[in-house]
Amino acid sequence: AMEAEAEARLLLQEARESIEAARSYRRELEQRLRGLHQARKQIRESARLTRDVLEQHFNDLKGTLKKLLDERLMSLLQEVDAIEQESIKPLDECQKLIEHGVSTADDLLREGESAVHGDVGQHNEKLCSFTKKALHIQLDSLPEIPSLVDVPCLSAQLDDCLFTILKNQIFRHGTVASRPPVQLEEFVEKPGGILVRWCKVDDDFIPQDYRLQYRKSTASHFEDVYVGSETEFIVLHIDPNVDYQFRVCARGDGRQEWSPWSVPQIGHTTLVPHEWTAGLEGYSLSSRRNIALRNDSQSCGVLYSKAPTYFCGQTLTFRQVLSGIETVGQPDRRDSLGVCVEQQNGYDSLQRDKAVCISTNGAVFVNGKEMTNQLPAVTSGSTVTFDMEVVQLGPSSNEGGNFKLRVTISSNNREVVFDWVLDQCCVSLYFGCSFSYPGWKVLVF
């Protein structure tokens, strides 16, 4: 009986496992059905859009060709009218001269006949007058008229090879691609932005430039956000928790036209954007408060972030941009760009305890002490990045004991790596900057 009961329990367990496996199998099949539905939808939607693009393009092309042909026809007809008028004008003048001569001859004939058949008393006088007039008119002088070979004979020369050229060009005009040569590959969330990566999927395609576009999912039109040779770009000014559509295309080496667009994909970020704290007298901020400009105020101090928005595992980037003048501000050894555990007023630099920073001359400071390693100086266009990861130091590290962060600071293709030991657990940090002289302008993202 016990064996039968154990066997029944085993069978029941196997049945339950089979039921769960069947449910999992069904879920997987349903997921694949949804994938097939999306694939079918993509094919049909892309085919519909391609038809619309082709019809619109060729309708525009027909309209343009008709307009060009009408303009050319009008130009040739005007040329015919001009030649006709220019050639007829001397003939009209010659006709007027001949008609005037005919009229004069008619008058002379009537006068001669009257003189010949007139009265005897007036006979000699009329004959004498008629003879003088006839001699004056010069009846042996006739106007010249052009022969038919000397006057224009208009005709139209139409080269039939145009039809062959147009036919060959039209038959080669346009192509239909089933797959774009580049596709979006990865979206990486950034504070107030998204790092977009793409890759080439056509081995035979040699790209020269890429073109990235995006739009809010609620918008109707895409807009360019990047054109260049890189295969990744950080799109800034992204609202958190809002879906954005992205697409990318490429231009082949030596070509002017762009390839078909990649399949649009959705990207978003859940990370709020980095912002500087407003109100510090020595600094002016942009409207989004992600750019700080050291103004010419005599006040000094550290400009901190609005909140501890930098989290370990992320990359914090400072980029020096021009402030409307040709050069950046004058460097000073007290200048600093970096992160800290907490805001501490009363300091004019981050070169202090519970902070790591880099000076504009490239010196690296950890808890106020300068390291022996040094990075290149910060100049116009320089980019400085901070990367940190948590290194655990035993079970008590999260309860007030030693807490270690591995820090990587990069600047101009060089980097330093070190461990930053703190006395408390800290995975979110403030960032800050301080500059002694005006002209420095820093973008943070």
Contacts in CASP RR format, 6 or more apart in sequence:
PFRMAT RR
TARGET T0000
AUTHOR 0000-0000-0000
METHOD contacts of the structure
MODEL  1
AMEAEAEARLLLQEARESIEAARSYRRELEQRLRGLHQARKQIRESARLT
RDVLEQHFNDLKGTLKKLLDERLMSLLQEVDAIEQESIKPLDECQKLIEH
GVSTADDLLREGESAVHGDVGQHNEKLCSFTKKALHIQLDSLPEIPSLVD
VPCLSAQLDDCLFTILKNQIFRHGTVASRPPVQLEEFVEKPGGILVRWCK
VDDDFIPQDYRLQYRKSTASHFEDVYVGSETEFIVLHIDPNVDYQFRVCA
RGDGRQEWSPWSVPQIGHTTLVPHEWTAGLEGYSLSSRRNIALRNDSQSC
GVLYSKAPTYFCGQTLTFRQVLSGIETVGQPDRRDSLGVCVEQQNGYDSL
QRDKAVCISTNGAVFVNGKEMTNQLPAVTSGSTVTFDMEVVQLGPSSNEG
GNFKLRVTISSNNREVVFDWVLDQCCVSLYFGCSFSYPGWKVLVF
42 263 0 8 1.000
50 176 0 8 1.000
54 176 0 8 1.000
76 156 0 8 1.000
80 154 0 8 1.000
83 152 0 8 1.000
83 154 0 8 1.000
84 154 0 8 1.000
87 151 0 8 1.000
87 152 0 8 1.000
90 146 0 8 1.000
91 146 0 8 1.000
91 151 0 8 1.000
94 143 0 8 1.000
94 144 0 8 1.000
94 145 0 8 1.000
97 143 0 8 1.000
98 143 0 8 1.000
98 145 0 8 1.000
104 137 0 8 1.000
105 139 0 8 1.000
108 130 0 8 1.000
108 133 0 8 1.000
108 134 0 8 1.000
108 137 0 8 1.000
108 139 0 8 1.000
111 126 0 8 1.000
111 130 0 8 1.000
111 133 0 8 1.000
112 126 0 8 1.000
112 130 0 8 1.000
114 126 0 8 1.000
115 123 0 8 1.000
115 126 0 8 1.000
115 127 0 8 1.000
115 129 0 8 1.000
115 130 0 8 1.000
116 127 0 8 1.000
118 126 0 8 1.000
177 259 0 8 1.000
177 260 0 8 1.000
179 201 0 8 1.000
179 202 0 8 1.000
180 201 0 8 1.000
180 249 0 8 1.000
180 259 0 8 1.000
180 260 0 8 1.000
180 261 0 8 1.000
180 262 0 8 1.000
180 263 0 8 1.000
181 200 0 8 1.000
181 201 0 8 1.000
181 202 0 8 1.000
181 205 0 8 1.000
181 207 0 8 1.000
181 250 0 8 1.000
181 259 0 8 1.000
181 260 0 8 1.000
182 198 0 8 1.000
182 199 0 8 1.000
182 200 0 8 1.000
182 201 0 8 1.000
182 202 0 8 1.000
182 205 0 8 1.000
182 207 0 8 1.000
182 210 0 8 1.000
182 248 0 8 1.000
182 249 0 8 1.000
182 250 0 8 1.000
182 259 0 8 1.000
182 262 0 8 1.000
183 198 0 8 1.000
183 199 0 8 1.000
183 201 0 8 1.000
183 248 0 8 1.000
183 262 0 8 1.000
183 263 0 8 1.000
184 196 0 8 1.000
184 197 0 8 1.000
184 198 0 8 1.000
184 246 0 8 1.000
184 247 0 8 1.000
184 248 0 8 1.000
184 262 0 8 1.000
184 263 0 8 1.000
184 265 0 8 1.000
185 197 0 8 1.000
185 198 0 8 1.000
185 199 0 8 1.000
186 195 0 8 1.000
186 196 0 8 1.000
186 197 0 8 1.000
187 194 0 8 1.000
187 195 0 8 1.000
187 196 0 8 1.000
187 197 0 8 1.000
187 246 0 8 1.000
187 265 0 8 1.000
187 267 0 8 1.000
187 268 0 8 1.000
188 194 0 8 1.000
188 195 0 8 1.000
188 197 0 8 1.000
189 195 0 8 1.000
189 268 0 8 1.000
189 269 0 8 1.000
189 270 0 8 1.000
189 271 0 8 1.000
190 234 0 8 1.000
190 238 0 8 1.000
190 269 0 8 1.000
190 271 0 8 1.000
190 314 0 8 1.000
190 315 0 8 1.000
190 445 0 8 1.000
191 269 0 8 1.000
191 271 0 8 1.000
191 272 0 8 1.000
191 273 0 8 1.000
191 274 0 8 1.000
191 309 0 8 1.000
191 310 0 8 1.000
191 314 0 8 1.000
191 445 0 8 1.000
192 236 0 8 1.000
192 237 0 8 1.000
192 238 0 8 1.000
192 239 0 8 1.000
192 240 0 8 1.000
192 269 0 8 1.000
192 271 0 8 1.000
192 272 0 8 1.000
192 273 0 8 1.000
192 274 0 8 1.000
192 445 0 8 1.000
193 234 0 8 1.000
193 235 0 8 1.000
193 236 0 8 1.000
193 237 0 8 1.000
193 238 0 8 1.000
193 269 0 8 1.000
193 271 0 8 1.000
193 273 0 8 1.000
193 445 0 8 1.000
194 234 0 8 1.000
194 235 0 8 1.000
194 238 0 8 1.000
194 244 0 8 1.000
194 267 0 8 1.000
194 268 0 8 1.000
194 269 0 8 1.000
195 232 0 8 1.000
195 233 0 8 1.000
195 234 0 8 1.000
195 235 0 8 1.000
196 212 0 8 1.000
196 214 0 8 1.000
196 232 0 8 1.000
196 233 0 8 1.000
196 234 0 8 1.000
196 235 0 8 1.000
196 246 0 8 1.000
196 248 0 8 1.000
197 231 0 8 1.000
197 232 0 8 1.000
198 210 0 8 1.000
198 212 0 8 1.000
198 231 0 8 1.000
198 232 0 8 1.000
198 248 0 8 1.000
198 262 0 8 1.000
199 231 0 8 1.000
200 207 0 8 1.000
200 250 0 8 1.000
205 250 0 8 1.000
205 252 0 8 1.000
205 259 0 8 1.000
206 252 0 8 1.000
206 253 0 8 1.000
207 229 0 8 1.000
207 250 0 8 1.000
207 251 0 8 1.000
207 252 0 8 1.000
207 253 0 8 1.000
208 229 0 8 1.000
208 250 0 8 1.000
208 251 0 8 1.000
208 252 0 8 1.000
208 253 0 8 1.000
208 254 0 8 1.000
208 255 0 8 1.000
209 227 0 8 1.000
209 228 0 8 1.000
209 229 0 8 1.000
209 250 0 8 1.000
209 251 0 8 1.000
209 252 0 8 1.000
210 226 0 8 1.000
210 227 0 8 1.000
210 228 0 8 1.000
210 229 0 8 1.000
210 230 0 8 1.000
210 231 0 8 1.000
210 248 0 8 1.000
210 249 0 8 1.000
210 250 0 8 1.000
210 251 0 8 1.000
211 224 0 8 1.000
211 226 0 8 1.000
211 227 0 8 1.000
211 228 0 8 1.000
211 248 0 8 1.000
211 249 0 8 1.000
211 250 0 8 1.000
211 251 0 8 1.000
211 258 0 8 1.000
212 224 0 8 1.000
212 225 0 8 1.000
212 226 0 8 1.000
212 227 0 8 1.000
212 233 0 8 1.000
212 235 0 8 1.000
212 246 0 8 1.000
212 247 0 8 1.000
212 248 0 8 1.000
213 222 0 8 1.000
213 223 0 8 1.000
213 224 0 8 1.000
213 225 0 8 1.000
213 246 0 8 1.000
213 247 0 8 1.000
213 248 0 8 1.000
213 261 0 8 1.000
214 222 0 8 1.000
214 223 0 8 1.000
214 225 0 8 1.000
214 235 0 8 1.000
214 244 0 8 1.000
214 245 0 8 1.000
214 246 0 8 1.000
214 247 0 8 1.000
215 221 0 8 1.000
215 222 0 8 1.000
215 223 0 8 1.000
215 244 0 8 1.000
215 245 0 8 1.000
216 242 0 8 1.000
216 243 0 8 1.000
216 244 0 8 1.000
216 245 0 8 1.000
217 242 0 8 1.000
217 243 0 8 1.000
217 244 0 8 1.000
217 245 0 8 1.000
217 266 0 8 1.000
222 245 0 8 1.000
222 247 0 8 1.000
225 233 0 8 1.000
225 235 0 8 1.000
226 233 0 8 1.000
226 235 0 8 1.000
234 445 0 8 1.000
235 244 0 8 1.000
235 246 0 8 1.000
236 273 0 8 1.000
236 290 0 8 1.000
236 445 0 8 1.000
237 273 0 8 1.000
237 288 0 8 1.000
238 244 0 8 1.000
238 268 0 8 1.000
238 269 0 8 1.000
238 273 0 8 1.000
240 268 0 8 1.000
240 269 0 8 1.000
240 270 0 8 1.000
240 271 0 8 1.000
240 272 0 8 1.000
240 273 0 8 1.000
241 268 0 8 1.000
241 269 0 8 1.000
241 270 0 8 1.000
242 268 0 8 1.000
243 266 0 8 1.000
243 267 0 8 1.000
243 268 0 8 1.000
244 266 0 8 1.000
244 267 0 8 1.000
244 268 0 8 1.000
245 264 0 8 1.000
245 265 0 8 1.000
245 266 0 8 1.000
245 267 0 8 1.000
246 264 0 8 1.000
246 265 0 8 1.000
246 266 0 8 1.000
246 267 0 8 1.000
247 261 0 8 1.000
247 262 0 8 1.000
247 263 0 8 1.000
247 264 0 8 1.000
247 265 0 8 1.000
248 261 0 8 1.000
248 262 0 8 1.000
249 258 0 8 1.000
249 259 0 8 1.000
249 260 0 8 1.000
249 261 0 8 1.000
249 262 0 8 1.000
250 258 0 8 1.000
250 259 0 8 1.000
251 257 0 8 1.000
251 258 0 8 1.000
251 259 0 8 1.000
252 259 0 8 1.000
271 309 0 8 1.000
271 314 0 8 1.000
272 307 0 8 1.000
272 309 0 8 1.000
273 288 0 8 1.000
273 290 0 8 1.000
273 309 0 8 1.000
273 445 0 8 1.000
274 290 0 8 1.000
274 305 0 8 1.000
274 309 0 8 1.000
274 310 0 8 1.000
274 316 0 8 1.000
274 431 0 8 1.000
274 444 0 8 1.000
274 445 0 8 1.000
275 288 0 8 1.000
275 289 0 8 1.000
275 290 0 8 1.000
275 305 0 8 1.000
275 306 0 8 1.000
275 307 0 8 1.000
275 309 0 8 1.000
276 283 0 8 1.000
276 285 0 8 1.000
276 289 0 8 1.000
276 290 0 8 1.000
276 291 0 8 1.000
276 292 0 8 1.000
276 303 0 8 1.000
276 304 0 8 1.000
276 305 0 8 1.000
276 306 0 8 1.000
276 432 0 8 1.000
276 444 0 8 1.000
277 303 0 8 1.000
277 304 0 8 1.000
277 305 0 8 1.000
277 306 0 8 1.000
278 285 0 8 1.000
278 289 0 8 1.000
278 306 0 8 1.000
280 299 0 8 1.000
280 301 0 8 1.000
280 303 0 8 1.000
281 297 0 8 1.000
281 299 0 8 1.000
282 294 0 8 1.000
282 295 0 8 1.000
282 297 0 8 1.000
282 299 0 8 1.000
282 300 0 8 1.000
282 301 0 8 1.000
282 303 0 8 1.000
283 292 0 8 1.000
283 293 0 8 1.000
283 294 0 8 1.000
283 295 0 8 1.000
283 303 0 8 1.000
284 292 0 8 1.000
284 293 0 8 1.000
284 295 0 8 1.000
285 291 0 8 1.000
285 292 0 8 1.000
285 293 0 8 1.000
286 292 0 8 1.000
289 306 0 8 1.000
290 443 0 8 1.000
290 444 0 8 1.000
290 445 0 8 1.000
291 321 0 8 1.000
291 441 0 8 1.000
291 442 0 8 1.000
291 443 0 8 1.000
291 444 0 8 1.000
292 303 0 8 1.000
292 433 0 8 1.000
292 441 0 8 1.000
292 442 0 8 1.000
292 444 0 8 1.000
293 323 0 8 1.000
293 439 0 8 1.000
293 440 0 8 1.000
293 441 0 8 1.000
294 329 0 8 1.000
294 435 0 8 1.000
294 437 0 8 1.000
294 438 0 8 1.000
294 439 0 8 1.000
294 440 0 8 1.000
294 441 0 8 1.000
295 438 0 8 1.000
295 439 0 8 1.000
296 438 0 8 1.000
297 438 0 8 1.000
300 348 0 8 1.000
300 434 0 8 1.000
300 436 0 8 1.000
301 346 0 8 1.000
301 347 0 8 1.000
301 348 0 8 1.000
301 349 0 8 1.000
301 434 0 8 1.000
302 336 0 8 1.000
302 343 0 8 1.000
302 344 0 8 1.000
302 347 0 8 1.000
302 348 0 8 1.000
302 349 0 8 1.000
302 350 0 8 1.000
302 432 0 8 1.000
302 433 0 8 1.000
302 434 0 8 1.000
303 432 0 8 1.000
303 433 0 8 1.000
303 434 0 8 1.000
304 340 0 8 1.000
304 343 0 8 1.000
304 430 0 8 1.000
304 431 0 8 1.000
304 432 0 8 1.000
305 430 0 8 1.000
305 431 0 8 1.000
305 432 0 8 1.000
305 444 0 8 1.000
307 430 0 8 1.000
308 428 0 8 1.000
308 429 0 8 1.000
308 430 0 8 1.000
309 428 0 8 1.000
309 431 0 8 1.000
310 316 0 8 1.000
310 339 0 8 1.000
310 386 0 8 1.000
310 428 0 8 1.000
310 429 0 8 1.000
310 430 0 8 1.000
310 431 0 8 1.000
311 427 0 8 1.000
311 428 0 8 1.000
311 429 0 8 1.000
312 388 0 8 1.000
312 389 0 8 1.000
312 390 0 8 1.000
312 405 0 8 1.000
312 427 0 8 1.000
312 428 0 8 1.000
312 429 0 8 1.000
313 387 0 8 1.000
313 388 0 8 1.000
313 389 0 8 1.000
314 387 0 8 1.000
315 385 0 8 1.000
315 386 0 8 1.000
315 387 0 8 1.000
316 338 0 8 1.000
316 339 0 8 1.000
316 385 0 8 1.000
316 386 0 8 1.000
316 387 0 8 1.000
316 431 0 8 1.000
316 444 0 8 1.000
317 383 0 8 1.000
317 384 0 8 1.000
317 385 0 8 1.000
317 444 0 8 1.000
317 445 0 8 1.000
318 337 0 8 1.000
318 338 0 8 1.000
318 383 0 8 1.000
318 384 0 8 1.000
318 385 0 8 1.000
318 431 0 8 1.000
318 433 0 8 1.000
318 442 0 8 1.000
318 443 0 8 1.000
318 444 0 8 1.000
319 381 0 8 1.000
319 382 0 8 1.000
319 383 0 8 1.000
319 384 0 8 1.000
319 442 0 8 1.000
319 443 0 8 1.000
319 444 0 8 1.000
319 445 0 8 1.000
320 328 0 8 1.000
320 378 0 8 1.000
320 379 0 8 1.000
320 380 0 8 1.000
320 381 0 8 1.000
320 382 0 8 1.000
320 383 0 8 1.000
320 440 0 8 1.000
320 441 0 8 1.000
320 442 0 8 1.000
320 443 0 8 1.000
321 380 0 8 1.000
321 381 0 8 1.000
321 441 0 8 1.000
321 442 0 8 1.000
321 443 0 8 1.000
322 328 0 8 1.000
322 380 0 8 1.000
322 381 0 8 1.000
322 441 0 8 1.000
323 439 0 8 1.000
323 440 0 8 1.000
323 441 0 8 1.000
325 439 0 8 1.000
327 380 0 8 1.000
328 379 0 8 1.000
328 380 0 8 1.000
328 439 0 8 1.000
328 440 0 8 1.000
328 441 0 8 1.000
329 435 0 8 1.000
329 437 0 8 1.000
329 438 0 8 1.000
329 439 0 8 1.000
329 440 0 8 1.000
330 436 0 8 1.000
330 437 0 8 1.000
331 359 0 8 1.000
331 360 0 8 1.000
331 361 0 8 1.000
331 377 0 8 1.000
331 378 0 8 1.000
331 437 0 8 1.000
332 360 0 8 1.000
332 435 0 8 1.000
332 436 0 8 1.000
332 437 0 8 1.000
333 359 0 8 1.000
333 361 0 8 1.000
333 363 0 8 1.000
334 348 0 8 1.000
334 349 0 8 1.000
334 351 0 8 1.000
334 359 0 8 1.000
334 434 0 8 1.000
334 436 0 8 1.000
335 349 0 8 1.000
335 359 0 8 1.000
335 360 0 8 1.000
335 361 0 8 1.000
335 378 0 8 1.000
335 434 0 8 1.000
335 435 0 8 1.000
335 436 0 8 1.000
335 440 0 8 1.000
336 349 0 8 1.000
336 350 0 8 1.000
336 351 0 8 1.000
336 357 0 8 1.000
336 358 0 8 1.000
336 359 0 8 1.000
336 365 0 8 1.000
336 432 0 8 1.000
336 433 0 8 1.000
336 434 0 8 1.000
337 350 0 8 1.000
337 357 0 8 1.000
337 358 0 8 1.000
337 360 0 8 1.000
337 378 0 8 1.000
337 384 0 8 1.000
337 432 0 8 1.000
337 433 0 8 1.000
337 442 0 8 1.000
338 350 0 8 1.000
338 355 0 8 1.000
338 356 0 8 1.000
338 357 0 8 1.000
338 358 0 8 1.000
338 386 0 8 1.000
338 431 0 8 1.000
338 432 0 8 1.000
338 433 0 8 1.000
339 355 0 8 1.000
339 356 0 8 1.000
339 357 0 8 1.000
339 386 0 8 1.000
339 388 0 8 1.000
339 429 0 8 1.000
339 430 0 8 1.000
339 431 0 8 1.000
339 432 0 8 1.000
340 350 0 8 1.000
340 352 0 8 1.000
340 354 0 8 1.000
340 355 0 8 1.000
340 356 0 8 1.000
340 429 0 8 1.000
340 430 0 8 1.000
340 431 0 8 1.000
340 432 0 8 1.000
341 354 0 8 1.000
341 355 0 8 1.000
341 422 0 8 1.000
341 424 0 8 1.000
341 426 0 8 1.000
341 429 0 8 1.000
341 430 0 8 1.000
342 354 0 8 1.000
342 430 0 8 1.000
343 430 0 8 1.000
344 352 0 8 1.000
344 354 0 8 1.000
347 434 0 8 1.000
348 434 0 8 1.000
348 436 0 8 1.000
349 357 0 8 1.000
349 434 0 8 1.000
350 356 0 8 1.000
350 357 0 8 1.000
350 365 0 8 1.000
350 432 0 8 1.000
350 433 0 8 1.000
350 434 0 8 1.000
351 357 0 8 1.000
351 359 0 8 1.000
351 365 0 8 1.000
351 368 0 8 1.000
351 370 0 8 1.000
352 367 0 8 1.000
352 368 0 8 1.000
353 367 0 8 1.000
353 368 0 8 1.000
354 367 0 8 1.000
354 422 0 8 1.000
355 365 0 8 1.000
355 367 0 8 1.000
355 368 0 8 1.000
356 364 0 8 1.000
356 365 0 8 1.000
356 366 0 8 1.000
356 367 0 8 1.000
356 386 0 8 1.000
356 407 0 8 1.000
356 409 0 8 1.000
356 420 0 8 1.000
357 364 0 8 1.000
357 365 0 8 1.000
358 364 0 8 1.000
358 365 0 8 1.000
358 375 0 8 1.000
358 378 0 8 1.000
358 384 0 8 1.000
358 409 0 8 1.000
358 411 0 8 1.000
359 365 0 8 1.000
359 378 0 8 1.000
360 377 0 8 1.000
360 378 0 8 1.000
360 435 0 8 1.000
360 440 0 8 1.000
361 377 0 8 1.000
361 378 0 8 1.000
362 374 0 8 1.000
362 375 0 8 1.000
362 376 0 8 1.000
362 377 0 8 1.000
362 378 0 8 1.000
362 411 0 8 1.000
363 370 0 8 1.000
363 371 0 8 1.000
363 374 0 8 1.000
364 370 0 8 1.000
364 371 0 8 1.000
364 373 0 8 1.000
364 374 0 8 1.000
364 375 0 8 1.000
364 409 0 8 1.000
364 416 0 8 1.000
365 371 0 8 1.000
366 407 0 8 1.000
366 418 0 8 1.000
366 420 0 8 1.000
367 420 0 8 1.000
371 416 0 8 1.000
371 418 0 8 1.000
373 416 0 8 1.000
373 418 0 8 1.000
375 384 0 8 1.000
375 409 0 8 1.000
375 410 0 8 1.000
375 411 0 8 1.000
375 412 0 8 1.000
375 414 0 8 1.000
375 415 0 8 1.000
375 416 0 8 1.000
376 382 0 8 1.000
376 411 0 8 1.000
376 412 0 8 1.000
376 414 0 8 1.000
378 384 0 8 1.000
378 411 0 8 1.000
382 411 0 8 1.000
382 412 0 8 1.000
383 411 0 8 1.000
383 412 0 8 1.000
384 409 0 8 1.000
384 410 0 8 1.000
384 411 0 8 1.000
385 408 0 8 1.000
385 409 0 8 1.000
385 410 0 8 1.000
385 411 0 8 1.000
386 407 0 8 1.000
386 408 0 8 1.000
386 409 0 8 1.000
386 431 0 8 1.000
387 407 0 8 1.000
387 408 0 8 1.000
387 410 0 8 1.000
388 405 0 8 1.000
388 406 0 8 1.000
388 407 0 8 1.000
388 408 0 8 1.000
388 420 0 8 1.000
388 429 0 8 1.000
389 405 0 8 1.000
389 406 0 8 1.000
390 403 0 8 1.000
390 404 0 8 1.000
390 405 0 8 1.000
390 406 0 8 1.000
390 427 0 8 1.000
391 404 0 8 1.000
391 405 0 8 1.000
391 406 0 8 1.000
391 419 0 8 1.000
392 404 0 8 1.000
393 401 0 8 1.000
393 402 0 8 1.000
393 403 0 8 1.000
393 404 0 8 1.000
397 403 0 8 1.000
397 404 0 8 1.000
397 425 0 8 1.000
398 425 0 8 1.000
399 425 0 8 1.000
400 423 0 8 1.000
400 424 0 8 1.000
400 425 0 8 1.000
401 423 0 8 1.000
401 424 0 8 1.000
402 421 0 8 1.000
402 422 0 8 1.000
402 423 0 8 1.000
403 421 0 8 1.000
403 422 0 8 1.000
403 423 0 8 1.000
403 424 0 8 1.000
403 425 0 8 1.000
403 426 0 8 1.000
404 419 0 8 1.000
404 420 0 8 1.000
404 421 0 8 1.000
404 422 0 8 1.000
405 419 0 8 1.000
405 420 0 8 1.000
405 422 0 8 1.000
405 426 0 8 1.000
406 417 0 8 1.000
406 418 0 8 1.000
406 419 0 8 1.000
406 420 0 8 1.000
407 417 0 8 1.000
407 418 0 8 1.000
407 419 0 8 1.000
407 420 0 8 1.000
408 415 0 8 1.000
408 416 0 8 1.000
408 417 0 8 1.000
409 415 0 8 1.000
409 416 0 8 1.000
431 444 0 8 1.000
433 440 0 8 1.000
433 442 0 8 1.000
END
